[in-house]
Amino acid sequence: MTEVSALRRRTMQAVQSKNTQPELLVRRLVHGLGYRYRLHRRDLPGNPDLVFPSRRKVIFVHGCFWHGHHCGRGARVPRANQAYWVAKIQKNQDRGRNATKALAQDGWGALVLWECELRNEGKLREMVVSFLGPTKQSLRKE
């Protein structure tokens, strides 16, 4: 194994699928808004990042590169091994679409938050509240 491929291998092994920085940011915001949730329910399609069982809603936090978002980072394709990456990202997109569709058929609502959307906290807060509805805290205040 060459030095470059060994470095790339270590880099790729360090990539997490759970408890990523974007996911932790969303979790802190959602909890601060007064919502309570479960994490990574394996019995639901797509193993959603945040699950709100009483509301029958889930949130997926997608990395732009890994899920092929249309933003600058997501539209970038690595120069090395392009066929592999294009196929991998396509599989990730298909899996996400199928999970969302299966959840909808089971009566669950799904919200996909993209990594690039997390920079604007005000807009993120609006999207979450609009999707999940009022909390018990917010109803008591009114």
C-alpha positions in Angstrom: 0.0 0.0 0.0 1.4 3.4 -1.0 1.8 6.2 1.5 -1.0 8.2 -0.2 -3.5 5.3 -0.2 -2.6 4.5 3.4 -3.3 8.1 4.4 -6.6 8.1 2.4 -7.6 4.8 4.1 -7.0 6.3 7.6 -8.9 9.4 6.6 -11.9 7.5 5.3 -12.0 5.2 8.4 -12.2 8.3 10.6 -15.5 9.4 8.9 -18.4 8.8 11.3 -22.0 7.9 10.4 -23.4 8.8 13.8 -22.8 11.7 16.2 -21.2 13.9 13.6 -20.7 17.6 14.2 -23.7 18.6 12.0 -25.9 16.1 13.8 -24.8 17.3 17.3 -25.5 20.9 16.2 -29.1 20.0 15.2 -29.6 17.9 18.4 -28.5 20.9 20.6 -30.8 23.3 18.7 -33.8 20.9 18.8 -33.3 20.1 22.5 -33.0 23.8 23.3 -36.3 24.5 21.5 -38.0 22.1 24.0 -38.4 19.0 21.7 -37.5 15.6 23.0 -36.4 12.8 20.7 -34.8 9.4 20.3 -31.6 8.7 18.4 -31.0 6.3 15.5 -34.0 4.0 15.7 -32.9 0.9 13.8 -36.4 -0.4 13.5 -37.3 2.6 11.2 -36.3 2.8 7.5 -33.1 4.7 7.0 -32.1 4.6 10.7 -33.1 8.3 11.2 -30.8 10.6 13.1 -33.6 12.1 15.3 -36.9 10.4 16.0 -40.0 12.0 17.5 -42.2 9.0 18.2 -45.2 10.9 19.6 -45.3 13.1 16.6 -44.4 10.3 14.1 -41.7 12.5 12.6 -38.0 12.0 11.9 -35.1 14.2 11.0 -32.2 13.1 8.8 -29.0 15.2 8.9 -27.2 14.7 5.6 -23.7 15.5 4.7 -23.7 17.4 1.4 -20.8 15.4 -0.1 -22.0 12.0 1.0 -25.6 12.4 -0.2 -24.9 14.5 -3.4 -26.5 17.7 -2.5 -26.7 20.4 -5.2 -24.6 22.9 -3.3 -20.9 23.5 -4.1 -19.6 20.9 -1.7 -22.1 18.2 -2.7 -21.7 18.7 -6.5 -18.0 18.1 -6.2 -16.8 14.7 -7.5 -13.3 13.5 -6.5 -10.9 13.3 -9.4 -9.5 9.9 -8.3 -11.8 6.9 -8.7 -14.7 8.9 -10.1 -16.8 5.9 -11.2 -16.7 4.5 -7.6 -17.7 7.8 -6.0 -20.5 8.6 -8.5 -22.0 5.1 -7.9 -21.6 5.3 -4.1 -23.2 8.7 -3.9 -26.0 7.6 -6.2 -26.6 4.6 -3.9 -26.8 6.9 -0.9 -29.3 9.1 -2.6 -31.4 6.1 -3.6 -31.3 4.7 -0.1 -32.4 8.1 1.3 -35.3 8.4 -1.1 -36.4 4.9 -0.4 -36.3 5.4 3.4 -38.3 8.6 3.1 -40.9 6.9 0.9 -41.2 3.9 3.3 -41.5 6.2 6.3 -44.3 8.2 4.5 -46.1 4.9 3.7 -46.0 4.0 7.4 -47.4 7.4 8.4 -44.2 9.1 9.4 -43.1 12.6 8.3 -39.4 13.1 7.4 -37.3 16.3 7.2 -33.9 16.2 5.6 -31.5 18.9 6.8 -28.4 19.4 4.7 -25.0 20.2 6.2 -24.8 23.5 4.3 -28.2 24.6 5.7 -27.0 24.5 9.3 -24.9 27.7 9.0 -28.1 29.9 9.2 -29.4 29.1 12.7 -32.5 31.3 12.3 -33.6 29.6 9.1 -32.8 26.2 10.7 -34.9 27.0 13.7 -37.8 28.0 11.5 -37.6 24.8 9.4 -37.6 22.6 12.6 -40.4 24.4 14.3 -42.5 24.4 11.1 -41.9 20.7 10.6 -42.4 19.6 14.2 -45.1 22.0 15.3 -45.4 23.7 18.7 -43.8 22.3 21.9 -45.7 21.9 25.2 -43.5 24.7 26.5 -44.5 27.1 23.7 -48.2 26.3 24.2 -48.0 27.1 27.9 -46.4 30.5 27.2 -49.2 31.7 25.0 
